[in-house]
Amino acid sequence: MQHCNGKSVAAIAALVLGICHAAWSLDEPAGDAVHGKQLFSAVGCYECHGRAGQGGRFNYSAPALAQTPLPLMAFKALVRTGPNDMPAYAERVLSDQDVADILAFLRSLPGPRPTKDFPLLNQ
């Protein structure tokens, strides 16, 4: 019996996520990042996830969402169910198109900068 190490598991997970993302993204409606930014602010997403989707801490650690690789279906499931202390947003509050717009906004953000961009961290 062969055991997988952490790198093997991470590589397999990345491969599966990439394949699933490619398959799911074919059905994704185009999102409007400008409208998504307005919604992200209007419904209060920024309060926990930060204005630039950088993540934060409210009652628990809220994940960074900038450059999220989640396909729309997975992102919509999280928005609809509201894990942990996150409120669940029903379709009457945020339509499927609204969720696609928010995801487009999050994907338009630059995401985290590499450590090499911070001289203090490279000493």
N, CA, C and O atoms as a printed pandas DataFrame, in Angstrom:
     atom_number atom_name residue_name chain_id  residue_number  x_coord  y_coord  z_coord
0              1         N          MET        A               1    0.852   -1.184    0.000
1              2        CA          MET        A               1    0.000    0.000    0.000
2              3         C          MET        A               1    0.888    1.235    0.000
3              4         O          MET        A               1    1.810    1.352    0.806
4              5         N          GLN        A               2    0.600    2.148   -0.909
5              6        CA          GLN        A               2    1.398    3.362   -1.015
6              7         C          GLN        A               2    0.657    4.506   -0.341
7              8         O          GLN        A               2   -0.547    4.675   -0.533
8              9         N          HIS        A               3    1.382    5.291    0.449
9             10        CA          HIS        A               3    0.781    6.421    1.144
10            11         C          HIS        A               3    1.050    7.706    0.375
11            12         O          HIS        A               3    2.114    7.870   -0.222
12            13         N          CYS        A               4    0.086    8.612    0.392
13            14        CA          CYS        A               4    0.253    9.918   -0.250
14            15         C          CYS        A               4    0.801   10.906    0.765
15            16         O          CYS        A               4    0.371   10.927    1.918
16            17         N          ASN        A               5    1.736   11.710    0.337
17            18        CA          ASN        A               5    2.202   12.772    1.215
18            19         C          ASN        A               5    1.378   14.025    0.964
19            20         O          ASN        A               5    0.536   14.051    0.065
20            21         N          GLY        A               6    1.615   15.048    1.744
21            22        CA          GLY        A               6    0.837   16.289    1.635
22            23         C          GLY        A               6    0.932   16.924    0.261
23            24         O          GLY        A               6   -0.051   17.475   -0.235
24            25         N          LYS        A               7    2.118   16.853   -0.371
25            26        CA          LYS        A               7    2.291   17.454   -1.695
26            27         C          LYS        A               7    1.464   16.706   -2.742
27            28         O          LYS        A               7    0.894   17.320   -3.644
28            29         N          SER        A               8    1.402   15.387   -2.619
29            30        CA          SER        A               8    0.611   14.596   -3.571
30            31         C          SER        A               8   -0.870   14.915   -3.443
31            32         O          SER        A               8   -1.569   15.077   -4.444
32            33         N          VAL        A               9   -1.335   15.003   -2.225
33            34        CA          VAL        A               9   -2.744   15.323   -1.990
34            35         C          VAL        A               9   -3.069   16.709   -2.522
35            36         O          VAL        A               9   -4.112   16.902   -3.147
36            37         N          ALA        A              10   -2.183   17.684   -2.280
37            38        CA          ALA        A              10   -2.402   19.044   -2.770
38            39         C          ALA        A              10   -2.408   19.077   -4.294
39            40         O          ALA        A              10   -3.210   19.790   -4.896
40            41         N          ALA        A              11   -1.517   18.310   -4.921
41            42        CA          ALA        A              11   -1.461   18.277   -6.383
42            43         C          ALA        A              11   -2.731   17.667   -6.964
43            44         O          ALA        A              11   -3.266   18.169   -7.953
44            45         N          ILE        A              12   -3.213   16.590   -6.357
45            46        CA          ILE        A              12   -4.447   15.946   -6.819
46            47         C          ILE        A              12   -5.633   16.893   -6.645
47            48         O          ILE        A              12   -6.471   17.010   -7.539
48            49         N          ALA        A              13   -5.704   17.566   -5.500
49            50        CA          ALA        A              13   -6.802   18.513   -5.248
50            51         C          ALA        A              13   -6.774   19.646   -6.266
51            52         O          ALA        A              13   -7.822   20.042   -6.777
52            53         N          ALA        A              14   -5.588   20.173   -6.567
53            54        CA          ALA        A              14   -5.470   21.262   -7.542
54            55         C          ALA        A              14   -5.904   20.790   -8.928
55            56         O          ALA        A              14   -6.562   21.531   -9.659
56            57         N          LEU        A              15   -5.538   19.564   -9.291
57            58        CA          LEU        A              15   -5.924   19.016  -10.581
58            59         C          LEU        A              15   -7.438   18.871  -10.685
59            60         O          LEU        A              15   -8.041   19.270  -11.681
60            61         N          VAL        A              16   -8.047   18.295   -9.645
61            62        CA          VAL        A              16   -9.500   18.114   -9.638
62            63         C          VAL        A              16  -10.212   19.459   -9.677
63            64         O          VAL        A              16  -11.174   19.625  -10.426
64            65         N          LEU        A              17   -9.750   20.426   -8.878
65            66        CA          LEU        A              17  -10.365   21.758   -8.879
66            67         C          LEU        A              17  -10.240   22.400  -10.255
67            68         O          LEU        A              17  -11.185   23.024  -10.736
68            69         N          GLY        A              18   -9.088   22.252  -10.887
69            70        CA          GLY        A              18   -8.890   22.815  -12.221
70            71         C          GLY        A              18   -9.812   22.196  -13.252
71            72         O          GLY        A              18  -10.391   22.902  -14.077
72            73         N          ILE        A              19   -9.951   20.877  -13.209
73            74        CA          ILE        A              19  -10.846   20.199  -14.147
74            75         C          ILE        A              19  -12.288   20.613  -13.901
75            76         O          ILE        A              19  -13.017   20.929  -14.841
76            77         N          CYS        A              20  -12.700   20.613  -12.635
77            78        CA          CYS        A              20  -14.078   21.003  -12.298
78            79         C          CYS        A              20  -14.336   22.459  -12.664
79            80         O          CYS        A              20  -15.401   22.797  -13.180
80            81         N          HIS        A              21  -13.358   23.315  -12.396
81            82        CA          HIS        A              21  -13.529   24.736  -12.714
82            83         C          HIS        A              21  -13.702   24.919  -14.220
83            84         O          HIS        A              21  -14.551   25.693  -14.662
84            85         N          ALA        A              22  -12.901   24.208  -15.001
85            86        CA          ALA        A              22  -13.007   24.316  -16.455
86            87         C          ALA        A              22  -14.370   23.831  -16.931
87            88         O          ALA        A              22  -14.968   24.443  -17.816
88            89         N          ALA        A              23  -14.865   22.747  -16.360
89            90        CA          ALA        A              23  -16.168   22.204  -16.764
90            91         C          ALA        A              23  -17.302   23.128  -16.328
91            92         O          ALA        A              23  -18.207   23.411  -17.113
92            93         N          TRP        A              24  -17.258   23.600  -15.079
93            94        CA          TRP        A              24  -18.340   24.450  -14.577
94            95         C          TRP        A              24  -18.331   25.824  -15.232
95            96         O          TRP        A              24  -19.391   26.412  -15.444
96            97         N          SER        A              25  -17.162   26.340  -15.552
97            98        CA          SER        A              25  -17.093   27.702  -16.069
98            99         C          SER        A              25  -17.754   27.834  -17.434
99           100         O          SER        A              25  -18.085   28.943  -17.852
100          101         N          LEU        A              26  -17.951   26.719  -18.135
101          102        CA          LEU        A              26  -18.616   26.775  -19.434
102          103         C          LEU        A              26  -20.059   27.239  -19.303
103          104         O          LEU        A              26  -20.598   27.865  -20.216
104          105         N          ASP        A              27  -20.680   26.937  -18.179
105          106        CA          ASP        A              27  -22.081   27.278  -17.968
106          107         C          ASP        A              27  -22.283   28.570  -17.194
107          108         O          ASP        A              27  -23.421   28.983  -16.975
108          109         N          GLU        A              28  -21.208   29.209  -16.779
109          110        CA          GLU        A              28  -21.334   30.397  -15.943
110          111         C          GLU        A              28  -21.814   31.597  -16.749
111          112         O          GLU        A              28  -21.292   31.869  -17.831
112          113         N          PRO        A              29  -22.807   32.315  -16.227
113          114        CA          PRO        A              29  -23.192   33.557  -16.895
114          115         C          PRO        A              29  -22.095   34.597  -16.677
115          116         O          PRO        A              29  -21.384   34.570  -15.672
116          117         N          ALA        A              30  -21.973   35.498  -17.624
117          118        CA          ALA        A              30  -20.986   36.567  -17.482
118          119         C          ALA        A              30  -21.416   37.481  -16.348
119          120         O          ALA        A              30  -22.588   37.845  -16.247
120          121         N          GLY        A              31  -20.488   37.845  -15.514
121          122        CA          GLY        A              31  -20.786   38.743  -14.406
122          123         C          GLY        A              31  -20.336   40.162  -14.719
123          124         O          GLY        A              31  -19.453   40.383  -15.548
124          125         N          ASP        A              32  -20.948   41.100  -14.053
125          126        CA          ASP        A              32  -20.624   42.524  -14.195
126          127         C          ASP        A              32  -19.881   42.949  -12.936
127          128         O          ASP        A              32  -20.489   43.117  -11.879
128          129         N          ALA        A              33  -18.563   43.123  -13.047
129          130        CA          ALA        A              33  -17.728   43.433  -11.882
130          131         C          ALA        A              33  -18.102   44.767  -11.239
131          132         O          ALA        A              33  -18.010   44.904  -10.019
132          133         N          VAL        A              34  -18.518   45.745  -12.028
133          134        CA          VAL        A              34  -18.892   47.058  -11.474
134          135         C          VAL        A              34  -20.137   46.918  -10.597
135          136         O          VAL        A              34  -20.181   47.443   -9.485
136          137         N          HIS        A              35  -21.136   46.214  -11.098
137          138        CA          HIS        A              35  -22.350   45.978  -10.304
138          139         C          HIS        A              35  -22.027   45.094   -9.096
139          140         O          HIS        A              35  -22.565   45.299   -8.008
140          141         N          GLY        A              36  -21.143   44.108   -9.297
141          142        CA          GLY        A              36  -20.733   43.230   -8.204
142          143         C          GLY        A              36  -20.083   43.990   -7.067
143          144         O          GLY        A              36  -20.310   43.678   -5.898
144          145         N          LYS        A              37  -19.275   44.989   -7.399
145          146        CA          LYS        A              37  -18.635   45.820   -6.369
146          147         C          LYS        A              37  -19.692   46.573   -5.568
147          148         O          LYS        A              37  -19.597   46.667   -4.344
148          149         N          GLN        A              38  -20.695   47.108   -6.256
149          150        CA          GLN        A              38  -21.781   47.822   -5.574
150          151         C          GLN        A              38  -22.533   46.883   -4.632
151          152         O          GLN        A              38  -22.838   47.251   -3.498
152          153         N          LEU        A              39  -22.830   45.672   -5.103
153          154        CA          LEU        A              39  -23.543   44.702   -4.272
154          155         C          LEU        A              39  -22.703   44.253   -3.079
155          156         O          LEU        A              39  -23.217   44.129   -1.967
156          157         N          PHE        A              40  -21.420   44.010   -3.305
157          158        CA          PHE        A              40  -20.499   43.575   -2.252
158          159         C          PHE        A              40  -20.537   44.564   -1.095
159          160         O          PHE        A              40  -20.478   44.177    0.072
160          161         N          SER        A              41  -20.635   45.835   -1.434
161          162        CA          SER        A              41  -20.723   46.894   -0.428
162          163         C          SER        A              41  -22.132   46.977    0.161
163          164         O          SER        A              41  -22.297   47.050    1.379
164          165         N          ALA        A              42  -23.136   46.966   -0.701
165          166        CA          ALA        A              42  -24.521   47.184   -0.271
166          167         C          ALA        A              42  -25.028   46.110    0.695
167          168         O          ALA        A              42  -25.755   46.424    1.637
168          169         N          VAL        A              43  -24.652   44.852    0.472
169          170        CA          VAL        A              43  -25.152   43.787    1.346
170          171         C          VAL        A              43  -24.205   43.485    2.507
171          172         O          VAL        A              43  -24.481   42.608    3.325
172          173         N          GLY        A              44  -23.090   44.213    2.576
173          174        CA          GLY        A              44  -22.212   44.125    3.739
174          175         C          GLY        A              44  -21.131   43.061    3.694
175          176         O          GLY        A              44  -20.546   42.748    4.731
176          177         N          CYS        A              45  -20.846   42.494    2.531
177          178        CA          CYS        A              45  -19.796   41.470    2.428
178          179         C          CYS        A              45  -18.449   41.999    2.927
179          180         O          CYS        A              45  -17.671   41.278    3.552
180          181         N          TYR        A              46  -18.195   43.285    2.631
181          182        CA          TYR        A              46  -16.915   43.906    2.987
182          183         C          TYR        A              46  -16.681   43.936    4.498
183          184         O          TYR        A              46  -15.536   44.000    4.945
184          185         N          GLU        A              47  -17.753   43.891    5.282
185          186        CA          GLU        A              47  -17.594   43.988    6.738
186          187         C          GLU        A              47  -16.731   42.856    7.290
187          188         O          GLU        A              47  -15.991   43.059    8.253
188          189         N          CYS        A              48  -16.815   41.688    6.701
189          190        CA          CYS        A              48  -16.001   40.554    7.158
190          191         C          CYS        A              48  -14.865   40.225    6.196
191          192         O          CYS        A              48  -13.770   39.856    6.620
192          193         N          HIS        A              49  -15.132   40.361    4.896
193          194        CA          HIS        A              49  -14.155   39.938    3.893
194          195         C          HIS        A              49  -13.252   41.059    3.418
195          196         O          HIS        A              49  -12.374   40.821    2.589
196          197         N          GLY        A              50  -13.439   42.285    3.920
197          198        CA          GLY        A              50  -12.606   43.415    3.536
198          199         C          GLY        A              50  -13.041   44.030    2.221
199          200         O          GLY        A              50  -13.614   43.349    1.370
200          201         N          ARG        A              51  -12.774   45.304    2.055
201          202        CA          ARG        A              51  -13.201   46.020    0.838
202          203         C          ARG        A              51  -12.495   45.513   -0.415
203          204         O          ARG        A              51  -13.028   45.634   -1.518
204          205         N          ALA        A              52  -11.311   44.951   -0.255
205          206        CA          ALA        A              52  -10.572   44.414   -1.396
206          207         C          ALA        A              52  -10.590   42.892   -1.387
207          208         O          ALA        A              52   -9.752   42.256   -2.025
208          209         N          GLY        A              53  -11.547   42.305   -0.664
209          210        CA          GLY        A              53  -11.655   40.852   -0.621
210          211         C          GLY        A              53  -10.476   40.172    0.045
211          212         O          GLY        A              53  -10.222   38.991   -0.189
212          213         N          GLN        A              54   -9.746   40.924    0.884
213          214        CA          GLN        A              54   -8.513   40.417    1.487
214          215         C          GLN        A              54   -8.753   39.512    2.692
215          216         O          GLN        A              54   -7.807   38.935    3.227
216          217         N          GLY        A              55   -9.991   39.383    3.118
217          218        CA          GLY        A              55  -10.281   38.575    4.297
218          219         C          GLY        A              55  -10.182   39.424    5.546
219          220         O          GLY        A              55   -9.727   40.567    5.495
220          221         N          GLY        A              56  -10.598   38.880    6.638
221          222        CA          GLY        A              56  -10.558   39.627    7.878
222          223         C          GLY        A              56  -11.002   38.780    9.039
223          224         O          GLY        A              56  -11.043   37.552    8.967
224          225         N          ARG        A              57  -11.330   39.456   10.099
225          226        CA          ARG        A              57  -11.731   38.751   11.307
226          227         C          ARG        A              57  -12.865   39.524   11.946
227          228         O          ARG        A              57  -12.720   40.703   12.271
228          229         N          PHE        A              58  -13.992   38.860   12.124
229          230        CA          PHE        A              58  -15.133   39.468   12.808
230          231         C          PHE        A              58  -15.409   38.580   14.016
231          232         O          PHE        A              58  -14.808   38.787   15.070
232          233         N          ASN        A              59  -16.279   37.621   13.897
233          234        CA          ASN        A              59  -16.483   36.632   14.959
234          235         C          ASN        A              59  -15.562   35.432   14.776
235          236         O          ASN        A              59  -15.340   34.663   15.712
236          237         N          TYR        A              60  -15.032   35.276   13.574
237          238        CA          TYR        A              60  -14.121   34.192   13.215
238          239         C          TYR        A              60  -13.317   34.700   12.023
239          240         O          TYR        A              60  -13.587   35.787   11.513
240          241         N          SER        A              61  -12.345   33.934   11.582
241          242        CA          SER        A              61  -11.567   34.346   10.412
242          243         C          SER        A              61  -12.431   34.239    9.166
243          244         O          SER        A              61  -12.949   33.168    8.849
244          245         N          ALA        A              62  -12.584   35.343    8.470
245          246        CA          ALA        A              62  -13.323   35.344    7.208
246          247         C          ALA        A              62  -12.304   35.204    6.088
247          248         O          ALA        A              62  -11.328   35.953    6.053
248          249         N          PRO        A              63  -12.503   34.270    5.179
249          250        CA          PRO        A              63  -11.490   34.015    4.156
250          251         C          PRO        A              63  -11.330   35.153    3.156
251          252         O          PRO        A              63  -12.254   35.925    2.900
252          253         N          ALA        A              64  -10.142   35.227    2.610
253          254        CA          ALA        A              64   -9.890   36.148    1.505
254          255         C          ALA        A              64  -10.657   35.630    0.295
255          256         O          ALA        A              64  -10.670   34.427    0.032
256          257         N          LEU        A              65  -11.287   36.521   -0.430
257          258        CA          LEU        A              65  -12.087   36.128   -1.592
258          259         C          LEU        A              65  -11.532   36.668   -2.907
259          260         O          LEU        A              65  -11.971   36.249   -3.978
260          261         N          ALA        A              66  -10.578   37.588   -2.842
261          262        CA          ALA        A              66   -9.995   38.137   -4.069
262          263         C          ALA        A              66   -9.349   37.008   -4.864
263          264         O          ALA        A              66   -8.634   36.174   -4.308
264          265         N          GLN        A              67   -9.606   36.990   -6.167
265          266        CA          GLN        A              67   -9.064   35.976   -7.070
266          267         C          GLN        A              67   -9.516   34.562   -6.703
267          268         O          GLN        A              67   -8.784   33.602   -6.942
268          269         N          THR        A              68  -10.703   34.423   -6.132
269          270        CA          THR        A              68  -11.181   33.104   -5.740
270          271         C          THR        A              68  -11.272   32.169   -6.941
271          272         O          THR        A              68  -11.795   32.553   -7.987
272          273         N          PRO        A              69  -10.771   30.950   -6.801
273          274        CA          PRO        A              69  -10.860   29.993   -7.899
274          275         C          PRO        A              69  -12.184   29.222   -7.905
275          276         O          PRO        A              69  -12.418   28.392   -8.783
276          277         N          LEU        A              70  -13.043   29.497   -6.927
277          278        CA          LEU        A              70  -14.305   28.765   -6.862
278          279         C          LEU        A              70  -15.141   28.971   -8.112
279          280         O          LEU        A              70  -15.292   30.102   -8.575
280          281         N          PRO        A              71  -15.683   27.897   -8.663
281          282        CA          PRO        A              71  -16.625   28.068   -9.768
282          283         C          PRO        A              71  -17.915   28.700   -9.248
283          284         O          PRO        A              71  -18.194   28.661   -8.049
284          285         N          LEU        A              72  -18.685   29.272  -10.141
285          286        CA          LEU        A              72  -19.916   29.961   -9.754
286          287         C          LEU        A              72  -20.842   29.071   -8.935
287          288         O          LEU        A              72  -21.405   29.523   -7.938
288          289         N          MET        A              73  -21.007   27.824   -9.335
289          290        CA          MET        A              73  -21.931   26.922   -8.615
290          291         C          MET        A              73  -21.519   26.772   -7.146
291          292         O          MET        A              73  -22.372   26.812   -6.259
292          293         N          ALA        A              74  -20.238   26.601   -6.889
293          294        CA          ALA        A              74  -19.747   26.447   -5.517
294          295         C          ALA        A              74  -19.877   27.756   -4.751
295          296         O          ALA        A              74  -20.281   27.763   -3.589
296          297         N          PHE        A              75  -19.535   28.867   -5.405
297          298        CA          PHE        A              75  -19.647   30.175   -4.763
298          299         C          PHE        A              75  -21.107   30.468   -4.414
299          300         O          PHE        A              75  -21.406   30.951   -3.322
300          301         N          LYS        A              76  -22.002   30.175   -5.341
301          302        CA          LYS        A              76  -23.431   30.409   -5.107
302          303         C          LYS        A              76  -23.934   29.549   -3.945
303          304         O          LYS        A              76  -24.744   30.012   -3.143
304          305         N          ALA        A              77  -23.464   28.310   -3.847
305          306        CA          ALA        A              77  -23.866   27.436   -2.744
306          307         C          ALA        A              77  -23.446   28.041   -1.407
307          308         O          ALA        A              77  -24.210   27.993   -0.443
308          309         N          LEU        A              78  -22.246   28.606   -1.338
309          310        CA          LEU        A              78  -21.792   29.248   -0.099
310          311         C          LEU        A              78  -22.629   30.476    0.236
311          312         O          LEU        A              78  -22.992   30.694    1.392
312          313         N          VAL        A              79  -22.933   31.275   -0.780
313          314        CA          VAL        A              79  -23.734   32.480   -0.566
314          315         C          VAL        A              79  -25.143   32.102   -0.087
315          316         O          VAL        A              79  -25.697   32.762    0.792
316          317         N          ARG        A              80  -25.709   31.059   -0.656
317          318        CA          ARG        A              80  -27.074   30.649   -0.305
318          319         C          ARG        A              80  -27.158   29.991    1.072
319          320         O          ARG        A              80  -28.177   30.128    1.749
320          321         N          THR        A              81  -26.114   29.282    1.503
321          322        CA          THR        A              81  -26.170   28.574    2.787
322          323         C          THR        A              81  -25.558   29.352    3.940
323          324         O          THR        A              81  -25.935   29.139    5.092
324          325         N          GLY        A              82  -24.623   30.247    3.654
325          326        CA          GLY        A              82  -24.013   31.053    4.703
326          327         C          GLY        A              82  -23.317   30.248    5.780
327          328         O          GLY        A              82  -23.850   30.111    6.881
328          329         N          PRO        A              83  -22.120   29.700    5.491
329          330        CA          PRO        A              83  -21.412   28.917    6.505
330          331         C          PRO        A              83  -20.977   29.761    7.705
331          332         O          PRO        A              83  -20.815   30.976    7.598
332          333         N          ASN        A              84  -20.793   29.101    8.835
333          334        CA          ASN        A              84  -20.359   29.751   10.079
334          335         C          ASN        A              84  -21.300   30.899   10.443
335          336         O          ASN        A              84  -22.511   30.699   10.529
336          337         N          ASP        A              85  -20.762   32.086   10.656
337          338        CA          ASP        A              85  -21.594   33.242   11.035
338          339         C          ASP        A              85  -22.048   34.067    9.846
339          340         O          ASP        A              85  -22.707   35.093   10.017
340          341         N          MET        A              86  -21.704   33.632    8.643
341          342        CA          MET        A              86  -22.093   34.379    7.452
342          343         C          MET        A              86  -23.599   34.244    7.240
343          344         O          MET        A              86  -24.144   33.144    7.336
344          345         N          PRO        A              87  -24.269   35.353    6.954
345          346        CA          PRO        A              87  -25.702   35.247    6.672
346          347         C          PRO        A              87  -25.930   34.536    5.336
347          348         O          PRO        A              87  -25.123   34.656    4.415
348          349         N          ALA        A              88  -27.019   33.810    5.244
349          350        CA          ALA        A              88  -27.409   33.169    3.988
350          351         C          ALA        A              88  -28.215   34.184    3.175
351          352         O          ALA        A              88  -29.093   34.863    3.709
352          353         N          TYR        A              89  -27.910   34.277    1.888
353          354        CA          TYR        A              89  -28.609   35.218    1.019
354          355         C          TYR        A              89  -29.517   34.448    0.067
355          356         O          TYR        A              89  -29.047   33.797   -0.866
356          357         N          ALA        A              90  -30.811   34.530    0.310
357          358        CA          ALA        A              90  -31.792   33.862   -0.545
358          359         C          ALA        A              90  -31.835   34.535   -1.905
359          360         O          ALA        A              90  -31.370   35.663   -2.066
360          361         N          GLU        A              91  -32.396   33.837   -2.882
361          362        CA          GLU        A              91  -32.458   34.369   -4.241
362          363         C          GLU        A              91  -33.292   35.644   -4.325
363          364         O          GLU        A              91  -33.082   36.462   -5.222
364          365         N          ARG        A              92  -34.224   35.821   -3.412
365          366        CA          ARG        A              92  -35.029   37.057   -3.432
366          367         C          ARG        A              92  -34.213   38.263   -2.954
367          368         O          ARG        A              92  -34.598   39.405   -3.205
368          369         N          VAL        A              93  -33.096   38.020   -2.271
369          370        CA          VAL        A              93  -32.206   39.091   -1.813
370          371         C          VAL        A              93  -31.093   39.322   -2.831
371          372         O          VAL        A              93  -30.835   40.460   -3.223
372          373         N          LEU        A              94  -30.439   38.254   -3.257
373          374        CA          LEU        A              94  -29.401   38.302   -4.283
374          375         C          LEU        A              94  -29.764   37.289   -5.364
375          376         O          LEU        A              94  -29.752   36.083   -5.117
376          377         N          SER        A              95  -30.079   37.767   -6.537
377          378        CA          SER        A              95  -30.416   36.864   -7.637
378          379         C          SER        A              95  -29.173   36.085   -8.068
379          380         O          SER        A              95  -28.057   36.417   -7.668
380          381         N          ASP        A              96  -29.370   35.061   -8.878
381          382        CA          ASP        A              96  -28.224   34.315   -9.402
382          383         C          ASP        A              96  -27.304   35.240  -10.188
383          384         O          ASP        A              96  -26.082   35.093  -10.135
384          385         N          GLN        A              97  -27.880   36.188  -10.914
385          386        CA          GLN        A              97  -27.057   37.148  -11.663
386          387         C          GLN        A              97  -26.270   38.044  -10.711
387          388         O          GLN        A              97  -25.113   38.369  -10.978
388          389         N          ASP        A              98  -26.898   38.447   -9.591
389          390        CA          ASP        A              98  -26.192   39.249   -8.584
390          391         C          ASP        A              98  -24.988   38.484   -8.033
391          392         O          ASP        A              98  -23.912   39.056   -7.854
392          393         N          VAL        A              99  -25.172   37.195   -7.767
393          394        CA          VAL        A              99  -24.077   36.370   -7.247
394          395         C          VAL        A              99  -22.964   36.280   -8.294
395          396         O          VAL        A              99  -21.783   36.362   -7.955
396          397         N          ALA        A             100  -23.338   36.111   -9.562
397          398        CA          ALA        A             100  -22.339   36.084  -10.640
398          399         C          ALA        A             100  -21.598   37.416  -10.734
399          400         O          ALA        A             100  -20.398   37.443  -11.008
400          401         N          ASP        A             101  -22.307   38.512  -10.509
401          402        CA          ASP        A             101  -21.683   39.838  -10.540
402          403         C          ASP        A             101  -20.683   39.999   -9.393
403          404         O          ASP        A             101  -19.588   40.526   -9.590
404          405         N          ILE        A             102  -21.058   39.552   -8.211
405          406        CA          ILE        A             102  -20.140   39.632   -7.062
406          407         C          ILE        A             102  -18.900   38.793   -7.330
407          408         O          ILE        A             102  -17.783   39.222   -7.042
408          409         N          LEU        A             103  -19.091   37.598   -7.879
409          410        CA          LEU        A             103  -17.947   36.744   -8.195
410          411         C          LEU        A             103  -17.048   37.411   -9.240
411          412         O          LEU        A             103  -15.823   37.335   -9.140
412          413         N          ALA        A             104  -17.641   38.056  -10.231
413          414        CA          ALA        A             104  -16.848   38.773  -11.238
414          415         C          ALA        A             104  -16.029   39.879  -10.577
415          416         O          ALA        A             104  -14.865   40.082  -10.922
416          417         N          PHE        A             105  -16.632   40.594   -9.629
417          418        CA          PHE        A             105  -15.900   41.629   -8.895
418          419         C          PHE        A             105  -14.723   41.021   -8.139
419          420         O          PHE        A             105  -13.608   41.540   -8.204
420          421         N          LEU        A             106  -14.965   39.927   -7.424
421          422        CA          LEU        A             106  -13.908   39.299   -6.636
422          423         C          LEU        A             106  -12.769   38.806   -7.522
423          424         O          LEU        A             106  -11.598   38.902   -7.156
424          425         N          ARG        A             107  -13.120   38.283   -8.677
425          426        CA          ARG        A             107  -12.092   37.806   -9.607
426          427         C          ARG        A             107  -11.322   38.956  -10.252
427          428         O          ARG        A             107  -10.209   38.761  -10.739
428          429         N          SER        A             108  -11.909   40.154  -10.258
429          430        CA          SER        A             108  -11.230   41.316  -10.837
430          431         C          SER        A             108  -10.209   41.934   -9.879
431          432         O          SER        A             108   -9.377   42.741  -10.294
432          433         N          LEU        A             109  -10.270   41.565   -8.627
433          434        CA          LEU        A             109   -9.357   42.112   -7.622
434          435         C          LEU        A             109   -7.970   41.504   -7.785
435          436         O          LEU        A             109   -7.844   40.374   -8.256
436          437         N          PRO        A             110   -6.925   42.240   -7.400
437          438        CA          PRO        A             110   -5.566   41.746   -7.619
438          439         C          PRO        A             110   -5.172   40.548   -6.764
439          440         O          PRO        A             110   -4.265   39.809   -7.148
440          441         N          GLY        A             111   -5.803   40.332   -5.647
441          442        CA          GLY        A             111   -5.418   39.221   -4.785
442          443         C          GLY        A             111   -4.181   39.538   -3.974
443          444         O          GLY        A             111   -3.652   40.648   -4.037
444          445         N          PRO        A             112   -3.724   38.560   -3.212
445          446        CA          PRO        A             112   -2.563   38.806   -2.349
446          447         C          PRO        A             112   -1.293   38.999   -3.159
447          448         O          PRO        A             112   -1.100   38.386   -4.209
448          449         N          ARG        A             113   -0.440   39.860   -2.648
449          450        CA          ARG        A             113    0.848   40.105   -3.288
450          451         C          ARG        A             113    1.854   39.067   -2.792
451          452         O          ARG        A             113    1.766   38.610   -1.652
452          453         N          PRO        A             114    2.797   38.701   -3.637
453          454        CA          PRO        A             114    3.806   37.721   -3.206
454          455         C          PRO        A             114    4.717   38.299   -2.127
455          456         O          PRO        A             114    4.941   39.508   -2.070
456          457         N          THR        A             115    5.227   37.437   -1.291
457          458        CA          THR        A             115    6.092   37.839   -0.188
458          459         C          THR        A             115    7.289   38.643   -0.670
459          460         O          THR        A             115    7.739   39.552    0.028
460          461         N          LYS        A             116    7.809   38.328   -1.844
461          462        CA          LYS        A             116    8.993   39.033   -2.360
462          463         C          LYS        A             116    8.740   40.519   -2.560
463          464         O          LYS        A             116    9.691   41.297   -2.639
464          465         N          ASP        A             117    7.472   40.931   -2.644
465          466        CA          ASP        A             117    7.135   42.344   -2.818
466          467         C          ASP        A             117    7.246   43.147   -1.525
467          468         O          ASP        A             117    7.071   44.366   -1.542
468          469         N          PHE        A             118    7.535   42.479   -0.401
469          470        CA          PHE        A             118    7.629   43.142    0.889
470          471         C          PHE        A             118    9.047   42.995    1.406
471          472         O          PHE        A             118    9.391   41.953    1.963
472          473         N          PRO        A             119    9.888   44.029    1.232
473          474        CA          PRO        A             119   11.297   43.928    1.622
474          475         C          PRO        A             119   11.483   43.480    3.080
475          476         O          PRO        A             119   12.391   42.700    3.367
476          477         N          LEU        A             120   10.660   43.947    3.977
477          478        CA          LEU        A             120   10.808   43.593    5.385
478          479         C          LEU        A             120   10.666   42.081    5.610
479          480         O          LEU        A             120   11.303   41.525    6.504
480          481         N          LEU        A             121    9.846   41.430    4.812
481          482        CA          LEU        A             121    9.642   39.993    4.957
482          483         C          LEU        A             121   10.757   39.166    4.312
483          484         O          LEU        A             121   10.807   37.948    4.484
484          485         N          ASN        A             122   11.635   39.817    3.583
485          486        CA          ASN        A             122   12.699   39.105    2.884
486          487         C          ASN        A             122   14.079   39.302    3.495
487          488         O          ASN        A             122   15.092   39.031    2.850
488          489         N          GLN        A             123   14.122   39.761    4.708
489          490        CA          GLN        A             123   15.412   39.999    5.356
490          491         C          GLN        A             123   15.902   38.752    6.046
491          492         O          GLN        A             123   16.976   38.761    6.648
